[in-house]
Amino acid sequence: MSKAKIIETNQEPIKSVDVDPITLDIIESALRNARYEMDAVLFRTAMSPGIREQHDEFPLIADRNGKMVVGQFGSFVDGFLKTYDGDIEEGDVILTNDPYSVEGAISHLNDWLVMMPIFHNGKLVGWSAMFGHMTDVGGKVPGSLPTDATTIFEEGIRFEPFKIYKKGELNSTALEIILKQCRLPHWNRSDFNAIVAACRTAGKRVVEICDRFGVDTYCSALDAALNRNKEAMRRLFRDSVSEEEIVFEDYLCDDGRGFGPYKYRCSMRREGDKVILDWTGTDPQAFGSINFYLNENMFKMFFGIYMIMVFDPQILFNDGFYDLVDVHIPEGSLMKPTYPAALSCRTHALGRMFDVLGGLLGQRQPEFLNAAGFSSSPHLMYSGYDKNQEWYQLFQIGFGGIPGKPFGDGPDGHSLWPSFTNVPNEFLEAYFPLRIERNETVIDSGGAGKHRGGNGVNLVYSFLEPGEISIHDDRWFLPPWGVNGGHPAARSRKIMHRTDGTVESLPAKCDRIFVEPGDRLEFITWGGGGWGDPLEREPEKVALDVRRKLVSAESAEKNYGVILNADEEPDAQATEKLREKMRNERGELKTFDFGRPIEELRKTCKEETGLEPPKQPDFKRATAMMENR
Amino acid sequence: MAKVRLGVDVGGTFTDVLLMNMDSGDTFRAKTPSTPSDQSVGIIKGILKACEKAGVDPSEITELMHGTTVATNAMLERKGARVGLIVTDGYAQVLQIARSFVPGGLAGWIVWNKPDPLADLQDTVEINERVGADGKVVRELDEASVKDAVKYLKKRGVESITVSLINAYANPDHEKRALEIIKKEWSDIPVSLSSEVLPEMREYERTLTTVANAYVRPILSKYLASLTSTLEENKIKSNTKVLRSDGGLMAFDLASEKPVNLMMSGPAGGVKGALWIAKQAGFTNLLTYDMGGTSTDVALIENGKPALRRETEVGDLNVRASSLDVRTVGAGGGSIAKVPELTKALRVGPESAGAEPGPVCYQKGGEEPTTTDANVVLGYLPEDLLGGEMKLDRAGAAKAIKEKIADPLGLSVEKAAAGIINIANENMFGALRLVSIEKGYDPRDFALIAFGGAGPLHANALGKLMGSWPVIIPPSPGVLCAYGDATTQTRNEAAKTEIKRFNQLKPEEVVKQLENLRDEAAELLEKEGIGADSRETLFQVDVRYSGQGFEVPIEIDLEQLKKEGFSAITDKFDKVHEQLFTFKLDLPHEMVNLRAVVEEKEQSFGAPELPQGSEDASEAVIKSSDNFWYEDKQYTAKIYDRLKLKAGNKIAGPAVVTEMDSTSVILPDHIGEIDKFGNILINPKK
């Protein structure tokens, strides 16, 4: 139930009217255009490379009840409406970054969420909203993602939803107080302005559509769009989700405090029209900051979008089908930690959730299964004072290999996140004291398969000023898995070359690593798992990959059974002979290939990664807390 | 001897030649079938035909202006040259990694297969050298590594070479030296340098743009060479120029070196043609709307100046070369309408029935209902009036719409057809909004000029959606591009990147740099005999708030800059920023690029005029049709022959005006008036 009180100057009720399918499509297209316009306005005016160059931001337009009609992460609005105890008036703009007060609609303090009610002639007709990742929100480390935090109080400034604009009037006192807590206030200021401008743009468009079609038609069309999606999804669920329970488990490698792996377990089954997704069996919350407060509705949306993409990309998605999905997340678990648990480094679990989802959905129809590779969203932070005593602070998102998939190979070094891009290296070199020595994908790092997993990336940074770096990554211990006979991919690594010649492996999650001019960091990301039997990959394609230096000749032979001649062309006869032998020698093809078991990986960890293996987490305290609830 | 100018536009089906006698102002048109295997065959045929009509000897032609899609098609069809790419050590995969962007939203990666880079990784070589972001050399160029690279690429059999080194925008020395070495090792290979093609920051975009240039260069230069020799064989010794994406002209030899500037040559011709015609009729604020068989191009013209942007989209690639800001949507006469099983929503396009099999009504085997079929069913496109060449199958179109659209949606055939038109219009409306509303322009301040084969059919409806009046339908809307080609001026620009805050600069320095750029750009015009008196210069500085990633080009007046200092630039930028994005910031401003655009002053030539008639247009009526549907109502509409219309005629909607290459619709409650140049000006009935 909504706690928020909507103040409307126009008391006339909105009538439900019939909307012909054509008008409905027109209104839907117009809203979709408005949503893209939100992105366009933001990219052009934001300042932090994270939002502007890498596009770490998520817009939506919702109906008057807060249901998302266009967008991609599901609505952030209804969680807010449920808990916000106050008036909402025309001209108000709400700002928050507190996951705990919006039921996890945003999941760490760096994400600033702006929500704006849209009024037409004094009547609430919808909401526009957007959140974006701020490079810094204060707290104990630059970038505000402390790997060793144990409570949210260490992670920066936190504000519950409040009116940053009240009836169009900016609350500049609050804004200035907030900005004072951040290391790069001018970035926060302009990114915030840009997000508000994007939301206002959407508001303007919605008002124009209402002018054009009338408010009754507009609101009724949105209802119809939500309902249309619900009916399509109902059929899709019936056809593609089994009544029998399907389970998938995957792990996060470590918590940044030396413990791991952490288990994620999700089950899926259908009862009549309803799909039930249950995270019971997921490990209790971690002591550190890798916890991910997963919003149930957001998970419904992710699930829906994956279903659509895997089975029928024609469907347009919105919040309409939410009633058809039940989500259960145990309180006090990694996916629903208890306040004031630290949340800042939730990015790995967010990525891992997508791998789990992928593993769940295709099990009944393995031809639709994707390999693993979402895995994480690796970050590098680099900050300090330069020669002119000016503060510099970089937050950069890296990318790995896209998994092999039913429709083809996974691209090398691309983004699994929608609309994300890398930062041009020339831009980095012009604005930060560093040089990018190499930017290339790592040979053989993609899992072998009929459809090859994409290679991970090796980005080599050369630092030009003294400063400190932080690293956030995962999949360094457990490799991304392959499917339908496809092999697992290579794991991630971080190698520091000091000017004195020493070479050290850095942990996947660390802060306060000090660097001197001339130090070089190899930031190597994981590959995507392979899809399908590598022995079925066309030898010509394998040879082409070898000539392009994406796969080595050794791997072509060992993993694909392809023998190349002196011109790097496949030797048909030798290849067929070798493949025949390999087919006979190997056992049944596995649906999932997770690589070696965890205990074995622990044993070889130090030797292979240069790092101590993670210790089995001890959940005594967390379990006690869960039991007390 | 008369000055004779030719505009030549090669389309998918027809080649149009427009001959203008610059002294008398007379124009003559010739249309011949295009000859895709060697376009110059069709062109020369058209030229000779036009000369014959005009009674002009081919040797009298003084200027030939050409809009070409050769470069565009080579890119779209991936039929360009095999490009060898030379890069800095560590950057071989610059095109493989690209910007790491996956289209299609969350989980879009599941269905996306990445196209191969324009230059194969096998044909990409790293050389040893390094320049820093400040332009200082970090590692000297290892000349032996360049020699090895050339040897390797020669062995690989590449047909064109690109050199794109990191930070070459800040210091091109290594690229220039590499060029010398390559030329010494392999003298006849065409080489494109990133620091020459696009001296701007962002290594992926610069490399891609330069590779795209190298990719289309052999094909385009071969084509232009073949056209030149065909012209010579026919004793045509005119000045020959190609229309660039940005609406300027470029001599054939320069175009052969920088074909990346020609990717939008075709659509640019349309925009320039529309502008020229509309200007005669007294309109300078225009939305241009060019709807063809598979796609629609739209652009905005303010005060007679088409909006420019700093990039060109060709298929799935985005190259950094200036182009008129033409937006394309996949909505055309051939766009297929369908109702997906699961959602029961009506979708139109972007899939197209193309020319083969084409719409159902063409009876060439098409089975999927298209926008054209909907136009036939609603009576907007008469069945038997396409110059008598082809009869359209209305019953077949109606049957396809009934089975595939109307029945699944539970609608009447006419309602379903109207739905198809409305959705197609909405898609095009979206593109028009992109160039207008989303840039902060009010479309009600603009007239809408429609052309292309299908534009005049939908123009009235779009005018209504946009509130853009009048809707202008020029004479021969199917061949407007050739007009554009013939009426354009020579133009050249010179630019450089220099990222500095204004407080680190002096106005005099910036003025000096701009003047140097002007002189550099003017050189080419000077060579073509266009003296200082016949030239105009436009100065631009790309500005942003320090820290932003996108710049806004600000036009500046040198005198004002000298007098007022940088506030002449920054105040204007703040104003534009506020107009575009609703806010401005109290942050230092930064200069990114400097640019001078030098253009030949416009020459005026008159458009042909129609004889004056009365308001009564009944002489032009061919017949009446009672099959005209609009907003679920059936009307009787008159069908007019455009060639018989006279200046001053008024046509009340509903009406259909037909001519050889196009059909125009005037909706109920609207009136079309014929002006003295033969334009139909449609306005709502008062």
Interface residues (C-beta under 8 A of the other chain):
Chain A: D20 P21 I22 L24 D25 I26 E28 S29 A30 N33 E37 A40 V41 F43 R44 T45 A46 M47 P49 R52 E53 Q72 F73 H186 W187 R189 S190 N193 A194 V196 A197 R200 T201 R228 N229 A232 R235 L236 F302 I305 Y306 I308 M309 V310 D312 P313 Q314 I315 L316 N370 F399 I402 P403 K405 P406 F407 G408 D409 G410 P411 D412 G413 H414 S415 L416 W417 P418 S419 F420 T421 N422 P424 N425 E426 F427 E429 A430 R435 I436 E437 R438 N439 E440 T441 V457 V460 R547 R548 K549 L550
Chain B: D89 G90 Y91 A92 Q93 V94 Q96 I97 A98 R99 S100 F101 V102 G104 G105 L106 A107 G108 W109 I110 V111 W112 N113 K114 D120 L121 Q122 R130 G132 A133 V138 I166 N167 Y169 M201 R202 E203 Y204 E205 P340 L342 T343 K344 A345 L346 R347 L409 L411 A418 G419 N422 I423 E426 N427 G430 R433 E438 I499 Y545 G547 Q548 G549 F550 H577 L580 F581 T582 F583 L585 L587
